[in-house]
Structure formats: structure tokens, C-alpha cells
Amino acid sequence: MCITGCPYKKIYFNHKTGKAEKCTFCYPRIEVGLPTVCAETCVGRLRYIGPILYDADAVTAAASTPDPQDLYRAQLDLLLDPNDPEVIAGAREAGISEDWLEAARRSPIYTLIKEYEVALPLHPEYRTMPMVWYIPPLSPVVDAVARDGHDGEDVDNLFGAIDALRIPKEYLAELFTAGDTVEIDRVLHKLAAMRSYMRDINLGREPQARIPASVGMGEEQMYEMYRLLALAKYDDRYVIPTAAQTEAHKLEETATDCPLNFEGGPGMGGSGPFGEGSGGPVSAAVETFQALKQRQTTEGQMTSGASRVNLLNWDGQGAPAGMFPEPSDETDGGAR
């Protein structure tokens, strides 16, 4: 019933354990400020993680908005400006720590949702007020325009081609705006404008201020949006405040009774998906978290005590014995 009741169809049935399962958002990694595995291993660097402040008392009213197409804007109004002095004062009064407030101010999620308004919620008509947001894809259109003998990067040509995208606007609207194509059209125009504006800069041409102005943005704001979407580094894409040590120590009490700690569970029992011993029950102490953080952030290789490593999930940090040949002492061009 959990599976059939999930409106997003993201719960699956594990036939080995007889349980319904879903993503746990890699909570042991998040606790120490590390991104989820799916985010860190995304080859396109398309995933961003960050905190946002919202008005919890207004959630019910926003979810009760009569017109489904107004739900996106209603949810947008829930998100609070982390730079607003009144919001900061209210957050402190509610017990939110300073490091969380600082992370909220640097959050790429807030920037993409509220400042640039290019990220949209999935199926707002379900009224779950989801906190996973998506940027609609600007599907390949340059080649299609160029085949007709036009400049595929010209902003006017790109704007004109949005109605003929490979992924129809109507389909995207059903996913993200309860069928409202106006919001989808607005986001796609911003992405197309950014592409055309940056083309001039990358080719050494004089940038055209009219391009960002046509979508209600300034030149500096459009350039910053480009940097966040295309050039953002690790610390810019993942802004994750860590749990307090006292909170992390509380996890030790539930380490042996964790509901995920069963045979066939998601890496919590037996030989896990990340190699021998990766699924063994380990006390969830702060020291364990720090060791994980050191392993994931170190520049060089770390020695691994594991006897076996799953190469499909190897992060490049472990160096099990026998995995690589020992350096040769030969000086006459021998293999090294």
C-alpha cells in the first residue's frame, strides 16, 4: 500500500526482505556535511544540495490553495529570505544555530528557486509541498535551428524555437506547474537567454545587455546564474551544515536497532554495495562520521583495510593490497 499510495512512484518493493524501500537521502553522509552519493557521483554535476528557511505555520494554508496552478507560487511564498533581519531574528528565537543560518545564506537551492526562479517543484498539484526542485531541461534545439539555415545560438532564434522543443512545454508543465505553460515558458526563456548571452562573452564579443533584460534579469545576475549552473565548484553546489556532536552521539543509541540493519537492506547488513564490510553495522559515532568525511575529502589515496572492493562503486580513495602493481626499482625503462 505504501508503493501504490506514493504519488511520485519512487517507492519500490524489495522481494528479498519483503519491505517497501525508498531513498534515505544518505543521512549518515549529510550528518557530516557530505552530499548524497547520487549527487557526488553525478557525471553531469547536475545536483545541488542546500538548506532553505520556510514558514512552517503557513504550509497548510499554502497546500490548501484552491487552484492547482497557483500552488507553485504559493509554495514559493513559503520560502523565507535568509538575509532578512526579521527572518534571522525569528530563526534565532526558534533555536536555529548560526552555522545553519550561514548555510542558508549560501544555499544554491534558495538562489535557484527564489532569486533566479528557474527551479520548479515536482507535481505541486499533489499538495505535498515537496522540497526537491527541478530545472526544466532546455532540450537540444540548436541543431534543429541550424538545419534550417539559421544561427542556432541567436537569442531571437532560440526564443522562437522554444515552442518546437523535443520535450513539449505541455509535458513539462504537467510535471512541474500543474499544467501552467506560462511558468515553463518563462524558465525556458531564461535558460535560452543565458545560453545566447554567454556565447557572446565566450567568443570575445561585446555582451548584449538586451538579452538578460528581455527576461527580466541584469547582466551581472545572468552571469552569476551561469556560473552557478555551469561552473560551480564542490563547495558551491553542496552547502550542508553538519549536525551538532551531541545530536550525532544520540545516533549511537539506535545503531544496533536501526530499521535498515537487516540482511539485504541498503548497505546496512552483510557485504554491502560498496565492498566487503561496507554493509557491516558500525556504531554511528562522531568519530565514525569524521573518518568518513576524511576518506571522502582527502586529496590522496588512503589505505583500506577491506579485503575486497566493488570497483563499480570505488571512489578512488582506497588502495587495497594487490590492486595496483608495486613500483619497480629498475632504472632502465622498466614499468612503474
C-alpha positions as CSV (number, residue, x, y, z in Angstrom):
1,M,0.0,0.0,0.0
2,C,3.0,2.3,0.5
3,I,4.0,1.8,-3.1
4,T,0.6,2.3,-4.6
5,G,0.0,5.3,-2.3
6,C,3.2,7.2,-3.3
7,P,2.1,9.8,-5.8
8,Y,5.7,10.2,-7.1
9,K,6.1,6.4,-7.8
10,K,9.5,6.4,-6.1
11,I,9.0,3.6,-3.6
12,Y,9.9,0.1,-4.7
13,F,9.4,-3.4,-3.2
14,N,12.4,-5.4,-2.0
15,H,11.4,-9.0,-2.7
16,K,14.2,-10.4,-0.6
17,T,13.3,-8.5,2.6
18,G,9.6,-8.2,1.9
19,K,9.7,-4.5,2.6
20,A,8.9,-1.3,0.8
21,E,12.0,0.9,0.5
22,K,12.9,4.4,-0.7
23,C,15.8,6.8,-0.7
24,T,17.1,7.8,2.7
25,F,18.9,10.9,1.4
26,C,22.2,9.3,2.6
27,Y,21.6,10.7,6.1
28,P,24.9,9.4,7.6
29,R,26.8,11.5,5.0
30,I,24.5,14.5,5.3
31,E,25.2,14.5,9.1
32,V,28.9,15.3,8.5
33,G,28.3,17.8,5.7
34,L,28.9,15.4,2.8
35,P,26.5,15.3,-0.2
36,T,24.4,12.2,-1.1
37,V,26.1,9.6,-3.2
38,C,23.9,10.3,-6.2
39,A,24.8,14.0,-6.1
40,E,28.6,13.4,-5.7
41,T,28.8,10.8,-8.4
42,C,26.6,12.7,-11.0
43,V,28.9,13.0,-14.0
44,G,26.9,16.0,-15.3
45,R,27.2,17.8,-11.9
46,L,23.5,18.4,-12.1
47,R,22.6,18.0,-8.5
48,Y,22.7,20.7,-5.8
49,I,22.0,20.5,-2.1
50,G,21.4,23.2,0.4
51,P,19.1,24.3,3.3
52,I,16.2,26.7,2.9
53,L,14.2,28.5,5.6
54,Y,10.4,28.4,5.4
55,D,7.4,29.4,7.3
56,A,6.1,26.1,8.8
57,D,2.9,27.8,10.1
58,A,1.9,28.8,6.6
59,V,2.4,25.3,5.0
60,T,-1.2,24.1,5.5
61,A,-2.7,27.3,4.0
62,A,-0.4,27.1,1.0
63,A,-1.2,23.5,0.4
64,S,-4.9,24.4,0.5
65,T,-4.7,26.8,-2.4
66,P,-7.8,26.1,-4.4
67,D,-6.3,26.4,-8.0
68,P,-3.6,23.8,-8.5
69,Q,-1.8,26.1,-10.9
70,D,-1.4,28.6,-8.1
71,L,0.4,26.1,-5.8
72,Y,3.8,26.8,-7.3
73,R,3.7,30.5,-6.3
74,A,2.1,29.6,-3.0
75,Q,5.0,27.3,-2.2
76,L,7.4,29.9,-3.4
77,D,5.9,32.4,-0.8
78,L,6.7,29.9,2.0
79,L,10.5,30.3,1.4
80,L,12.0,33.0,3.6
81,D,14.8,35.3,2.7
82,P,17.8,34.2,4.9
83,N,19.2,37.8,4.6
84,D,16.1,39.4,6.0
85,P,16.8,40.7,9.6
86,E,13.3,39.8,10.8
87,V,13.8,36.2,9.4
88,I,17.2,35.9,11.1
89,A,15.8,37.1,14.4
90,G,12.9,34.7,14.2
91,A,15.2,31.8,13.3
92,R,17.4,32.5,16.2
93,E,14.4,32.7,18.5
94,A,13.3,29.3,17.2
95,G,16.7,27.9,18.1
96,I,18.3,27.6,14.7
97,S,22.1,27.8,15.0
98,E,24.3,30.3,13.4
99,D,26.0,27.8,11.1
100,W,22.6,26.8,9.7
101,L,21.7,30.4,9.1
102,E,25.1,31.0,7.3
103,A,24.5,27.9,5.2
104,A,21.0,29.1,4.3
105,R,22.5,32.4,3.1
106,R,25.0,30.5,0.9
107,S,22.4,27.8,-0.2
108,P,22.4,27.3,-4.0
109,I,18.9,25.9,-3.6
110,Y,17.5,29.2,-2.4
111,T,19.3,31.0,-5.2
112,L,17.9,28.8,-7.9
113,I,14.4,28.8,-6.5
114,K,13.8,32.3,-5.3
115,E,16.4,34.6,-6.8
116,Y,16.7,33.2,-10.4
117,E,13.3,31.4,-10.3
118,V,14.4,28.6,-12.6
119,A,13.8,25.7,-10.3
120,L,10.3,24.2,-10.0
121,P,8.7,21.6,-7.7
122,L,7.6,18.2,-8.9
123,H,3.9,17.8,-9.2
124,P,2.7,20.6,-7.0
125,E,-0.9,19.5,-7.5
126,Y,-0.2,16.6,-5.1
127,R,-0.1,19.3,-2.4
128,T,2.8,17.7,-0.6
129,M,4.9,20.9,-0.7
130,P,8.0,18.9,-2.0
131,M,11.4,20.2,-1.2
132,V,13.1,18.6,-4.2
133,W,13.1,21.1,-7.1
134,Y,14.0,20.7,-10.7
135,I,15.2,22.9,-13.5
136,P,13.2,22.1,-16.7
137,P,15.6,20.9,-19.5
138,L,16.2,23.1,-22.5
139,S,16.3,20.1,-24.8
140,P,18.6,20.2,-27.9
141,V,17.4,22.9,-30.2
142,V,20.5,24.5,-31.7
143,D,21.0,21.8,-34.3
144,A,17.3,21.9,-35.3
145,V,17.5,25.7,-35.9
146,A,20.8,25.4,-37.7
147,R,19.4,22.8,-40.1
148,D,17.1,25.5,-41.3
149,G,20.0,27.7,-42.1
150,H,19.6,30.0,-39.1
151,D,22.1,30.9,-36.3
152,G,21.2,28.3,-33.6
153,E,22.7,30.5,-30.8
154,D,21.0,33.7,-31.7
155,V,18.6,34.7,-28.9
156,D,15.7,35.5,-31.2
157,N,16.0,32.2,-33.0
158,L,16.3,30.3,-29.7
159,F,13.2,32.1,-28.3
160,G,11.3,31.2,-31.5
161,A,12.3,27.6,-31.3
162,I,11.2,27.0,-27.7
163,D,7.7,26.2,-28.9
164,A,9.1,23.4,-31.0
165,L,11.4,21.7,-28.4
166,R,11.8,18.0,-28.4
167,I,10.2,17.8,-25.0
168,P,6.9,19.7,-25.3
169,K,6.2,22.5,-22.9
170,E,2.9,21.0,-22.1
171,Y,4.6,17.8,-20.9
172,L,7.0,19.8,-18.7
173,A,4.0,21.8,-17.3
174,E,2.3,18.6,-16.3
175,L,5.4,17.7,-14.3
176,F,6.3,21.0,-12.6
177,T,3.5,23.5,-12.7
178,A,0.2,21.6,-12.7
179,G,-0.2,22.3,-16.4
180,D,0.7,26.0,-16.4
181,T,2.8,26.5,-19.5
182,V,3.4,30.2,-18.8
183,E,5.8,29.4,-15.9
184,I,7.6,26.8,-18.0
185,D,7.9,29.2,-20.9
186,R,9.4,31.8,-18.5
187,V,12.1,29.4,-17.2
188,L,13.0,28.1,-20.7
189,H,13.4,31.7,-22.0
190,K,15.8,32.5,-19.1
191,L,17.9,29.4,-19.9
192,A,17.9,30.2,-23.6
193,A,18.8,33.9,-22.9
194,M,21.7,32.7,-20.6
195,R,23.0,30.5,-23.4
196,S,22.9,33.2,-26.0
197,Y,24.3,35.9,-23.7
198,M,27.3,33.7,-22.6
199,R,28.0,32.7,-26.2
200,D,29.0,36.3,-27.0
201,I,31.2,36.5,-23.9
202,N,32.9,33.2,-24.6
203,L,33.7,34.3,-28.2
204,G,35.1,37.6,-27.0
205,R,32.3,39.7,-28.4
206,E,30.6,42.6,-26.7
207,P,27.8,41.3,-24.5
208,Q,24.3,42.4,-25.3
209,A,22.5,43.9,-22.3
210,R,19.2,43.5,-24.1
211,I,19.4,39.7,-23.7
212,P,19.1,39.4,-19.9
213,A,16.8,42.4,-19.9
214,S,14.4,40.5,-22.2
215,V,13.8,38.0,-19.4
216,G,13.8,40.5,-16.5
217,M,17.4,40.0,-15.4
218,G,20.5,42.1,-15.2
219,E,23.8,41.3,-16.9
220,E,25.6,40.6,-13.6
221,Q,22.8,38.4,-12.3
222,M,22.7,36.4,-15.5
223,Y,26.4,35.8,-15.4
224,E,26.2,34.7,-11.8
225,M,23.4,32.3,-12.8
226,Y,25.7,30.9,-15.5
227,R,28.5,30.4,-13.0
228,L,26.2,28.5,-10.6
229,L,24.7,26.3,-13.3
230,A,27.8,25.6,-15.3
231,L,31.0,26.4,-13.3
232,A,30.1,26.0,-9.7
233,K,32.6,24.1,-7.6
234,Y,32.1,21.4,-5.0
235,D,31.5,23.8,-2.1
236,D,29.2,26.0,-4.1
237,R,26.9,23.1,-5.2
238,Y,26.8,21.4,-1.8
239,V,26.2,23.6,1.2
240,I,25.4,21.2,4.0
241,P,25.6,22.3,7.7
242,T,26.7,19.4,9.9
243,A,24.8,18.0,12.9
244,A,25.9,19.0,16.3
245,Q,28.1,16.4,18.0
246,T,25.5,16.0,20.8
247,E,23.0,15.1,18.1
248,A,25.3,12.7,16.4
249,H,26.1,10.9,19.6
250,K,22.4,10.2,20.0
251,L,22.6,8.1,16.9
252,E,24.8,5.6,18.8
253,E,21.7,4.6,20.8
254,T,19.9,3.5,17.7
255,A,22.8,2.0,15.9
256,T,22.0,-1.6,16.9
257,D,18.3,-1.2,16.4
258,C,18.4,0.7,13.1
259,P,15.4,-0.4,10.9
260,L,17.7,-0.5,7.9
261,N,20.0,-3.0,9.6
262,F,18.8,-6.3,8.1
263,E,20.1,-8.8,5.6
264,G,19.5,-7.4,2.1
265,G,19.0,-3.9,3.5
266,P,20.5,-0.8,1.7
267,G,24.1,-1.3,2.8
268,M,23.4,-1.9,6.5
269,G,24.0,-5.7,6.9
270,G,26.4,-8.2,5.5
271,S,28.5,-7.4,2.4
272,G,27.2,-4.0,1.4
273,P,27.1,-2.5,-2.1
274,F,30.4,-0.7,-1.6
275,G,32.6,-3.7,-1.0
276,E,33.4,-6.2,1.8
277,G,32.5,-4.8,5.1
278,S,30.8,-1.7,3.8
279,G,27.4,-3.0,5.0
280,G,28.5,-4.1,8.5
281,P,26.8,-2.5,11.4
282,V,29.1,0.3,12.6
283,S,28.4,2.4,15.7
284,A,27.2,5.8,14.4
285,A,29.6,7.8,16.5
286,V,31.0,11.2,15.7
287,E,34.4,9.6,15.2
288,T,32.9,7.3,12.5
289,F,31.5,10.3,10.7
290,Q,34.8,12.2,10.8
291,A,36.6,9.1,9.4
292,L,34.0,9.0,6.5
293,K,34.5,12.7,5.9
294,Q,38.3,12.4,5.8
295,R,38.0,9.5,3.4
296,Q,35.7,11.4,1.0
297,T,37.6,14.7,1.1
298,T,41.2,13.7,1.1
299,E,43.3,14.5,-2.0
300,G,45.4,11.4,-1.9
301,Q,44.8,7.7,-1.6
302,M,44.0,6.2,1.8
303,T,45.0,2.7,2.8
304,S,42.0,0.5,3.1
305,G,41.6,-2.5,5.4
306,A,39.0,-4.0,3.2
307,S,39.8,-7.3,1.6
308,R,37.6,-6.7,-1.4
309,V,36.4,-3.5,-3.2
310,N,33.5,-3.2,-5.6
311,L,35.1,-1.4,-8.5
312,L,31.7,-0.3,-9.7
313,N,31.4,1.9,-6.6
314,W,35.0,2.6,-5.9
315,D,35.6,6.2,-5.0
316,G,39.3,6.2,-5.9
317,Q,40.4,6.8,-2.3
318,G,41.0,3.2,-1.2
319,A,44.1,1.2,-2.2
320,P,43.6,-2.4,-1.3
321,A,46.7,-4.6,-1.4
322,G,47.3,-6.1,-4.9
323,M,45.1,-3.7,-6.7
324,F,48.0,-1.9,-8.3
325,P,51.5,-3.2,-9.2
326,E,54.3,-2.2,-6.8
327,P,56.7,0.4,-8.2
328,S,59.7,-1.1,-9.9
329,D,63.2,-0.3,-8.8
330,E,64.6,-0.7,-12.3
331,T,66.1,2.3,-13.8
332,D,66.3,1.1,-17.4
333,G,62.8,2.0,-18.5
334,G,61.0,-0.8,-16.6
335,A,57.3,-0.5,-15.9
336,R,56.3,1.7,-13.0
